């Protein structure tokens, strides 16, 4: 598995979903209706999510499931494809 670093922690991606979960605005609305917290930034790059952004789930052993932006999801998927083609 490929290891990644963000400002806070190094982690190993175990799985990334093949399609986005949903748009951030819809997800935020549902969570806030139940007084639940919402992850407002991409776990990998730290970019603040906009309501019309798609969110993707990445799973890591060290940090569990986290949300990432579409750009980071595409980068990770490409890297995984390159590693698997070796």
N, C-alpha and C positions, 0 to 999 in steps of 0.2 A: 504494500500500500504506500502511496505517496504521502509524505509528511508536509504540512504547511505550517507557516507561522503567521500570526497576526501580532499586533502590538503586545498582546497580553500572554499568549500561550502557544505552545507548539502542539499540534494534534495530528492524528492519522485518520484520513478519511476511510471509512469502512464501506459506506454506501451513499449514493446520491440518487434521489428519485428521478425518474426519467422525464417527468412533466412537472410544471409548476403546480404548487398547492392551490393557490388562489391569489387574487389581488389583495394587496395590503389593506386597502380601505375597507373591503368586505370583512376581512379577518379582524381588523381592529374593531369594527362596529360590533361584531358578535362577541368578542372578548370583553369589550367595555360594558355591554349589556349585563354581563355577569360579574362585573367588578374584578375582572382578571387583568393581570399585567400583559403588556404587549411589547415584544422586542421591536424597537424602533430603528435599529441599524443592522446592516449586514454584518454577520459574525466574522467574515473573512476580511473585508476591506474597510468596514466601519462607516460606509456611506449611509446617510439617513434615507430611509425608505419614503417614497411618495405614495399617495393613495392609489395611483394607477400602476404601480410596480407589481410585477409578479414576484411571489416569494417561493423559494425552493428550499427543500429540507436536505440537509447534509447530516449524516450520522458519523460520529467519531466515538471511539472507545473512551477517550479522555473527557469529553465534554457532553456526550449524549447527542440528542437531536438539536440542531440549531438552524436558524433561517439565514439564507444567503441571497444575494441579489442575482438577477439573471446573468449579468456579465461574469460574475464569479462562478456561477454554476456552469456556464459554457466553457470557461477556462479549465475548471476541474475535470469536466467530462472529456475534453480534448486530451488532457494529460493522462487520464486513465486509459483512453483509447490507444494513445501512443505506447504506454507501458504494456498493454495487453497485446499489442501487435509485435512486440519484440520476440 
